[in-house]
Amino acid sequence: MGLGRFGGGVDVVKFAFEQGARVIVTDLAKQDALAESIAQLKGLDITYHLGSHEPADFEQADMVVANPAVPLDNKFLQVARKAGKKVTSQIELFFKLCPAKIIGITGANGKSTTTALTAHLLRSGGRKTEDRRRKRHDAIRTTQYEKVWLGGNIGNEPMLMIVGQIKPDDLVVLELSSFQIEQLAQSDKAPQVALLTNLTPNHLDRYKTFENYCKAKELIFQHQKPDANQPAVSIFNGDDEVGSKWFAKYEKDAGRVCVKFSADDVPAEIRSVYGLPGRAYLANLAGAVAVAKHFDVTDEQIIGCLPAFKALPHRLQLVGETRGVRWYNDSKATTPDSSIVALEAFDSPIIIAGGYDKHIPFDEFGAKIAQKAKSAILIGQTAGAIGKIIQNHPQNRAQVEYAKTLAEAVQTANILAVEGDAVLLSPACASYDMFENYEQRGQQFIDLVNKVIR
């Protein structure tokens, strides 16, 4: 249920087909909209019911695998449950089949970078390091893992298609969304090692309140259990209000080890080789280091591998520089809080912001632009609301411009920018009013900037 325009359900379909199942794909979108995803399934004997959902499909199926975007109380899932059918998800199937220890990372902001960083640091450790040290007659480390896999909401690997390659001595690092965590909780499952980057309002179009959003995220800790005589490990950002509260709540649980991290924890020698700007990115590193330390990765190994880590696409990604002006793509910043993080990484940037309205307040974001930015170029549905907050702020120092398209916004930024400026695409909004997703928005920005640079 829910193939998705960008292949979110392709992994499940291929996996089910390879297991010998007769697969029906049902999606509210029509065939033209799903062409990219359907093309990835070419040659497979799949039945497609597109443009609507039919109750009979849910009544007759042996198993229904729901896309994470489908709410748990969806009426068609209720039809399946009433008919006694198994309702599951890609992430639940993966947890049931994966033989390795799973590290789950969630939060509102920074979870993709923290997830990728964690896998990067862990890959510098492992059993091969232990063997090498043994030959040098140095201290023998206790690290006992082989390969490190990276996946989940970060979209790195089709996890079900590679689950058969994962060995018990491997580690799996997953980025988990609130939607995926809710699906896991239906089967009382959670990763043995779980980390929260931070929590700020997001997805209020689905959850309505920040409290409900927090409850969905907290399920990752509520369902943790000891494994093979090893405690569950819960890791929290001590600089985050919610993280601090949850640390205090869970730190005395039997069968659980709680760890609290802060950006201030990162030693100077590690900071010196870390290339990403701003305190928020330092907090991401601190969280990744906390996980790596749990698995006995040393400071020396971290320092050795860290310079090779680069910003993820669409996350404060340096696109290029011309005339002394640096251009950054932060299209993944789809909430005001994530864009505030980006603003704080620079001195007086020019920011391009605005987009689809997820019904999240812009008061703090607008105030930050007013006090911090040189200029704001606003686009999309929310442009007027953001602009009004900026211009009404008593300490406003930002020049406000409006653009009908991203191309027009880049042109305006190029006119306004002088040597030493940073131009930052950090929308604070989803992309659906003008683009198919944040990746398309970010790639268009990159293409436009490359024309400017040339």
Secondary structure, 3 states (H helix, E strand, C coil): CCCCCCCCCHHHHHHHHHCCCCCEEEECCCCCCCHHHHHCCCCCCCEEEECCCCHHHHHHCCEEEECCCCCCCCHHHHHHHHCCCEEEEHHHHHHHHCCCEEEEEECCCCHHHHHHHHHHHHCCCCHHHHHHHHHCCCCCCCCCCCCEEEEECCCCCCHHHHHHHCCCCCEEEEECCHHHHHHHHCCCCCCCEEEECCCCCCCHHHHCCHHHHHHHHHHHHHCCCCECCECEEEEEECCCHHHHHHHHHHCCCCCEEEEEECHHHCCHHHHCCCCCCCHHHHHHHHHHHHHHHHCCCCHHHHHHHHHHCCCCCCCCEEEEEECCEEEEECCCCCCHHHHHHHHHCCCCCEEEECCECCCCCCHHHHHHHHHHCCEEEECCCCHHHHHHHHHHCCCCCCEEEECCCHHHHHHHHHHHCCCCCEEEECCCCECCCCCCCHHHHHHHHHHHHHHHHC
